[in-house]
Amino acid sequence: MNTINSFLITTLAGLSTIIGIIPCFINSSKKEHLIASSLAFSSGIMITISLISLIPEATTLLTNTYKQF
């Protein structure tokens, strides 16, 4: 079952990439602005996900390090 989930997630990621490029082909007059906006949005999402995934680990580390009792 784990292998099937891996293939499904990989397929979903590939399809998302294909769906994400469609606006660049539809609206080719403002292609540079659309690509720059998309890159800014995706970098903001990636930074947010990275920081949010570090918060539980940091909380656990700080709790174990600075126990009062």
C-alpha positions in Angstrom: 0.0 0.0 0.0 2.9 2.4 0.7 4.2 2.0 -2.9 0.8 2.8 -4.3 0.5 5.9 -2.2 4.0 7.0 -3.4 3.0 6.7 -7.0 -0.3 8.5 -6.5 1.4 11.4 -4.8 4.0 11.6 -7.5 1.3 11.5 -10.2 -0.6 14.3 -8.4 2.5 16.4 -8.2 3.2 16.0 -11.9 -0.4 16.8 -12.8 -0.3 19.9 -10.6 2.7 21.1 -12.5 1.0 20.6 -15.8 -2.1 22.4 -14.6 0.0 25.3 -13.3 1.6 26.0 -16.6 -1.7 26.2 -18.5 -2.2 30.0 -17.7 1.1 30.8 -19.3 -0.1 29.4 -22.6 -3.5 30.9 -22.4 -2.5 34.5 -21.6 0.7 35.0 -23.5 0.5 38.8 -23.6 1.5 39.2 -20.0 3.6 36.1 -19.7 6.5 37.7 -17.8 4.3 39.2 -15.1 2.4 36.0 -14.7 5.5 33.9 -14.3 7.1 36.4 -11.8 3.9 36.5 -9.7 3.7 32.7 -9.7 7.3 32.3 -8.6 6.8 34.8 -5.8 3.7 33.0 -4.6 5.3 29.6 -4.7 8.4 30.8 -2.9 6.2 32.3 -0.2 4.3 29.0 0.2 7.6 27.0 0.4 9.0 29.3 3.1 5.8 29.1 5.1 5.7 25.3 4.9 9.3 25.0 5.9 8.9 27.2 8.9 5.7 25.6 10.0 7.2 22.1 9.8 10.1 23.3 12.1 7.8 24.7 14.9 6.8 21.3 16.5 10.3 20.1 16.5 11.6 23.3 18.0 8.9 23.2 20.7 9.8 19.7 21.6 13.5 20.5 21.8 13.0 23.6 23.9 10.6 21.7 26.2 13.1 18.9 26.8 16.0 21.3 27.2 14.5 23.7 29.6 12.3 21.6 31.9 11.6 23.3 35.2 11.2 20.2 37.3 
